[in-house]
Amino acid sequence: MITPDPKGTHTSDRRRAPRRETKSPVSVQLTTTQLDGISDNLSKTGILFFTDGDLRVTVSVQGEDGETKQYTGQLVRCERIQGGRRGWAVEFEDPS
């Protein structure tokens, strides 16, 4: 069961690693330049489509010490939070 946390975002027991809150500057560079798939539905305002491909990204995160670290992974979710504000979820590649 997913329960809302005090800030209104959702948490889940499916997480594989503990998380900590941070307000670090982030920059994301798209590595995948094209996705091919099959559309599910279409309207004047948008399209829903499915693909077997990954939207690969490189994420740069500035740490509290000012050092910037880079991570590679794939975009796994985008959620409209409020108005034009969105939450983006990136799954990092396995560091092992």
DRENVEXMAR-8730 format. One line per field, with one value per residue: chain; residue in three letters; x, y, z of N, C-alpha, C, O in turn. Coordinates in Angstrom, 3 decimals, m for minus. Each point is the difference from the previous one (the first is absolute). Layout:
<recs>
mivex	c(A:...);
gumar	c(ALA:...);
n.px	c(X:...);
n.py	c(Y:...);
n.pz	c(Z:...);
ca.px	c(X:...);
ca.py	c(Y:...);
ca.pz	c(Z:...);
c.px	c(X:...);
c.py	c(Y:...);
c.pz	c(Z:...);
o.px	c(X:...);
o.py	c(Y:...);
o.pz	c(Z:...);
</recs>
This chain:
<recs>
mivex	c(A:A:A:A:A:A:A:A:A:A:A:A:A:A:A:A:A:A:A:A:A:A:A:A:A:A:A:A:A:A:A:A:A:A:A:A:A:A:A:A:A:A:A:A:A:A:A:A:A:A:A:A:A:A:A:A:A:A:A:A:A:A:A:A:A:A:A:A:A:A:A:A:A:A:A:A:A:A:A:A:A:A:A:A:A:A:A:A:A:A:A:A:A:A:A:A);
gumar	c(MET:ILE:THR:PRO:ASP:PRO:LYS:GLY:THR:HIS:THR:SER:ASP:ARG:ARG:ARG:ALA:PRO:ARG:ARG:GLU:THR:LYS:SER:PRO:VAL:SER:VAL:GLN:LEU:THR:THR:THR:GLN:LEU:ASP:GLY:ILE:SER:ASP:ASN:LEU:SER:LYS:THR:GLY:ILE:LEU:PHE:PHE:THR:ASP:GLY:ASP:LEU:ARG:VAL:THR:VAL:SER:VAL:GLN:GLY:GLU:ASP:GLY:GLU:THR:LYS:GLN:TYR:THR:GLY:GLN:LEU:VAL:ARG:CYS:GLU:ARG:ILE:GLN:GLY:GLY:ARG:ARG:GLY:TRP:ALA:VAL:GLU:PHE:GLU:ASP:PRO:SER);
n.px	c(0.830:m1.305:1.940:m1.983:1.481:1.410:1.673:m0.720:1.969:0.416:m1.047:2.140:m1.607:m1.050:m0.446:1.171:m0.953:1.539:m1.820:0.950:m0.758:m1.062:1.656:0.585:1.741:m1.779:1.466:m1.596:1.323:m1.060:m0.549:m1.845:0.803:0.239:m2.076:0.602:m1.694:m1.005:m0.801:m0.123:1.217:m1.937:1.453:m1.944:m0.951:m0.818:1.949:m1.392:1.961:m0.087:1.133:0.960:m0.641:2.218:m1.117:1.319:0.684:0.268:0.485:m0.689:1.492:m1.302:2.140:m0.527:0.803:m2.118:0.305:1.175:m2.089:1.495:m1.978:0.583:m1.106:m1.516:m0.434:m0.247:0.917:m2.103:0.816:m1.959:1.611:1.227:m2.174:1.160:m1.028:2.228:m1.285:2.101:m0.824:1.610:m0.252:0.648:1.659:m0.377:m0.401:m1.697);
n.py	c(m1.179:0.890:0.390:1.064:0.934:0.121:m1.074:m1.918:m0.150:m0.721:m1.116:m0.621:m1.547:1.134:1.612:0.699:2.013:m0.298:0.786:1.304:0.831:0.616:1.327:m2.147:1.426:0.576:m1.629:0.830:m1.825:1.266:m1.947:m0.298:m1.000:m2.143:0.885:m2.120:0.856:m0.636:0.852:1.484:1.840:0.427:1.610:1.057:m1.238:m1.560:m0.469:m1.634:0.180:m1.569:m0.204:m0.747:1.731:0.106:0.741:m0.489:m0.669:2.204:m1.340:2.106:m1.136:1.829:m0.661:m1.355:m1.943:m0.250:m1.685:0.233:m0.517:m1.495:0.641:m2.164:0.787:m0.666:1.042:0.568:2.034:m0.058:1.489:m0.268:1.552:1.329:m0.096:1.913:0.178:m0.103:m1.835:0.499:m1.591:0.304:m1.285:0.223:0.867:m2.005:0.846:m1.461);
n.pz	c(0.000:m1.579:1.060:0.293:m1.402:1.743:m1.012:0.947:1.043:m2.076:1.651:m0.094:0.160:m1.643:1.438:m1.807:m0.209:1.597:1.031:m1.578:1.935:m1.905:0.595:m0.232:m0.105:m1.252:m0.512:m1.361:0.070:m1.548:0.961:1.264:m1.833:0.631:m0.190:0.263:m1.190:1.910:m1.942:1.699:0.523:m1.059:0.627:0.356:1.624:m1.390:1.015:m0.665:1.113:m1.614:1.931:m1.870:m1.261:m0.267:1.792:m1.764:2.059:m0.453:1.732:m0.393:1.258:0.168:0.065:1.713:m0.820:m0.745:1.435:m1.910:0.670:m0.791:m0.872:0.130:m1.789:1.535:m1.953:2.149:0.380:m0.783:1.469:m1.076:0.166:m1.350:m0.530:0.220:1.977:m0.329:0.041:0.603:m1.332:1.540:m1.821:2.139:m1.277:m0.880:2.051:0.136);
ca.px	c(m0.830:0.743:m0.595:0.628:0.804:m0.513:0.139:m0.944:0.543:m0.243:1.132:m0.346:0.868:0.751:1.313:1.108:1.037:m0.535:0.090:0.119:m0.456:1.055:m0.432:1.176:m0.225:0.059:m0.062:m0.215:0.285:m0.575:0.960:m0.797:m0.485:m1.253:m0.709:m0.993:m0.985:m1.339:m0.943:m1.155:m1.111:0.405:m1.013:0.534:0.913:1.119:0.045:0.567:0.623:0.800:1.253:0.886:1.260:0.250:0.407:1.265:0.382:1.122:m0.421:1.064:m0.529:0.985:m0.044:0.102:1.395:0.244:0.465:m1.064:0.118:m0.828:m0.598:m0.728:m1.169:m1.125:m1.170:m1.027:m1.311:m0.226:m1.296:m0.367:m0.227:m0.854:0.162:1.056:1.073:0.000:0.977:0.626:0.689:1.047:0.582:1.426:0.563:0.534:1.382:0.926);
ca.py	c(1.179:1.257:1.006:1.308:0.507:1.301:1.020:m0.271:m0.880:m1.394:m0.872:m1.384:m1.004:m0.648:0.626:m0.920:0.663:1.108:1.323:1.143:1.230:0.901:1.115:0.248:0.288:m1.179:0.220:m1.276:0.003:m1.162:m0.785:m0.581:1.074:m0.390:m1.182:m0.510:m0.805:m0.147:0.866:m0.617:0.894:1.299:1.049:1.307:0.499:m0.875:m1.390:m1.019:m1.046:m0.977:m0.348:m0.907:0.714:0.798:1.385:0.044:1.341:0.212:0.955:0.643:0.473:0.735:m0.386:1.054:0.458:0.726:m0.935:m0.522:m1.414:m0.393:m1.327:m0.361:m0.811:0.144:0.684:m1.024:0.570:1.444:0.222:1.409:0.223:1.158:0.920:m0.401:m0.667:m1.448:m0.825:m0.956:m1.087:m0.657:m1.191:m0.059:m1.307:m0.719:0.424:m1.117);
ca.pz	c(0.000:m0.059:0.882:m0.192:1.099:0.420:m1.037:m1.081:m1.024:0.359:0.263:m0.267:0.596:m1.072:m0.178:0.239:0.783:0.795:m0.622:0.908:m0.625:m0.441:m0.860:m0.825:m1.420:m0.874:m1.440:m0.686:m1.434:m0.667:m0.760:m1.077:m0.873:m0.646:0.483:m0.936:0.694:m0.566:0.699:0.638:m0.276:m0.519:0.054:m0.370:1.035:0.321:m0.469:0.878:m0.805:0.729:m0.659:0.724:0.165:1.203:m0.182:0.736:0.428:0.911:1.017:0.767:1.279:0.790:1.397:1.003:0.025:m1.242:m1.027:m0.849:m0.338:m1.135:0.044:m1.210:0.300:m0.909:0.501:0.223:0.302:0.061:0.618:0.179:1.422:0.215:m1.117:m0.926:0.749:m0.178:0.700:m0.916:0.700:m0.776:0.604:m0.328:m0.319:1.160:0.190:0.260);
c.px	c(0.875:m0.718:0.680:0.849:m0.503:0.077:m0.922:0.569:m0.188:1.308:m0.464:0.995:0.855:1.394:1.102:1.097:m0.630:0.206:0.161:m0.438:1.200:m0.600:1.154:m0.382:0.246:m0.068:m0.130:0.250:m0.596:1.071:m0.682:m0.561:m1.315:m0.558:m1.010:m0.954:m1.298:m0.948:m1.157:m1.243:0.523:m1.158:0.628:1.099:1.155:m0.130:0.553:0.583:0.862:1.233:0.747:1.342:0.075:0.346:1.216:0.385:1.303:m0.411:1.225:m0.630:1.116:m0.180:0.127:1.410:0.361:0.476:m1.198:0.288:m0.946:m0.454:m0.664:m1.171:m1.074:m1.143:m1.114:m1.373:0.037:m1.398:m0.254:m0.391:m1.033:0.232:1.031:1.151:m0.124:1.069:0.516:0.735:0.971:0.514:1.451:0.398:0.561:1.473:0.978:0.634);
c.py	c(1.244:1.013:1.330:0.379:1.393:1.084:m0.260:m0.820:m1.435:m0.734:m1.435:m0.919:m0.687:0.582:m0.954:0.608:1.135:1.335:1.051:1.240:0.865:1.083:0.418:0.370:m1.246:0.453:m1.365:0.178:m1.274:m0.684:m0.657:1.134:m0.352:m1.240:m0.405:m0.892:m0.071:0.871:m0.811:0.845:1.387:0.974:1.300:0.452:m0.932:m1.397:m0.869:m1.060:m0.878:m0.351:m1.013:0.673:0.769:1.422:0.210:1.444:m0.054:1.113:0.517:0.594:0.683:m0.366:1.190:0.572:0.782:m0.881:m0.541:m1.449:m0.300:m1.443:m0.245:m0.890:0.215:0.711:m1.025:0.581:1.517:0.193:1.496:0.192:1.102:0.975:m0.527:m0.723:m1.516:m0.646:m1.043:m1.051:m0.678:m1.188:m0.091:m1.427:m0.611:0.340:m1.148:m0.529);
c.pz	c(0.000:0.865:m0.219:1.196:0.351:m1.071:m1.182:m1.136:0.474:0.253:m0.185:0.685:m1.040:m0.172:0.414:0.857:0.806:m0.717:1.074:m0.740:m0.352:m0.875:m0.905:m1.427:m0.855:m1.453:m0.663:m1.485:m0.589:m0.823:m1.188:m0.840:m0.681:0.683:m1.058:0.772:m0.761:0.813:0.567:m0.219:m0.330:0.144:m0.475:0.962:0.339:m0.563:1.123:m0.908:0.894:m0.826:0.847:0.271:1.306:m0.399:0.899:0.300:0.794:0.947:0.734:1.249:0.767:1.464:0.926:0.077:m1.270:m1.135:m0.778:m0.352:m1.149:0.156:m1.344:0.386:m1.035:0.700:0.135:0.299:m0.087:0.546:0.140:1.462:0.209:m1.140:m0.980:0.688:m0.149:0.876:m0.970:0.830:m0.955:0.805:m0.449:m0.366:1.269:0.169:0.193:m1.256);
o.px	c(0.972:m1.201:1.209:m0.359:m0.881:m0.773:m0.037:m0.713:m0.273:1.006:m1.199:1.158:0.849:0.784:m0.104:0.898:m0.984:0.945:m0.377:0.183:0.977:m1.035:0.185:m0.979:0.933:m0.715:0.700:m0.518:0.256:0.691:0.591:m0.606:m0.647:0.745:m0.694:0.419:m0.050:m0.007:m0.404:m1.067:1.120:m1.152:1.176:0.887:0.860:m0.960:0.874:m0.681:0.381:m0.044:m0.158:0.842:m1.017:0.669:m0.133:m0.163:0.391:m0.395:0.818:m0.954:1.059:m1.086:0.298:0.189:1.142:0.047:m1.032:1.093:m1.082:0.740:m0.544:0.054:0.276:m0.252:m0.331:m0.995:1.004:m0.949:0.820:m0.914:m0.985:1.130:m0.132:0.962:m1.094:1.021:m0.789:0.686:m0.369:0.324:0.277:m0.612:0.401:0.793:1.210:0.798);
o.py	c(0.075:0.222:0.047:m0.288:0.514:0.956:0.802:m0.264:m0.233:0.231:m0.276:0.366:m0.820:m0.551:m0.705:m0.714:0.597:0.156:m0.189:0.106:0.060:m0.210:1.190:m0.525:m0.764:0.944:m0.942:0.924:m1.101:0.648:m0.125:0.930:0.875:m0.910:0.855:m0.762:0.269:m0.048:m1.016:m0.517:0.354:m0.363:0.022:0.764:0.364:m0.333:0.422:m0.513:0.385:m0.043:m0.048:m0.554:0.256:0.220:0.312:0.888:m1.043:1.080:m0.784:0.773:m0.585:0.166:1.113:1.143:0.432:0.447:m0.327:m0.337:0.580:m0.866:0.925:m0.723:0.397:m0.203:m0.683:m0.722:0.630:m0.625:0.726:m0.655:m0.182:0.441:m1.117:m0.380:m0.556:0.607:m0.659:0.338:m0.411:0.133:m0.142:m0.970:0.712:m0.262:0.229:m0.935);
o.pz	c(0.752:m0.153:m0.227:1.142:m0.690:0.052:m0.932:m0.968:1.177:m0.671:m0.029:0.198:0.352:m0.772:1.004:0.446:m0.436:m0.774:1.157:m1.213:0.747:m0.632:m0.253:m0.530:0.248:m0.338:0.373:m0.626:0.486:m0.787:m1.072:0.532:m0.576:0.362:m0.550:0.871:m1.200:1.230:m0.567:m0.332:0.366:m0.237:m0.361:m0.380:0.801:m0.695:0.758:m0.888:1.105:m1.229:1.220:0.707:0.645:m1.010:1.183:m0.837:0.525:m0.439:0.481:m0.087:0.229:0.556:m0.435:0.416:m0.159:m1.146:0.586:m0.455:m0.092:0.466:m0.603:0.995:m1.133:1.188:m0.969:m0.057:0.334:m0.474:0.563:0.502:0.715:m0.210:m0.500:m0.668:0.095:0.324:m0.679:0.965:m1.100:1.180:m1.191:0.448:0.921:m0.904:0.013:0.059);
</recs>
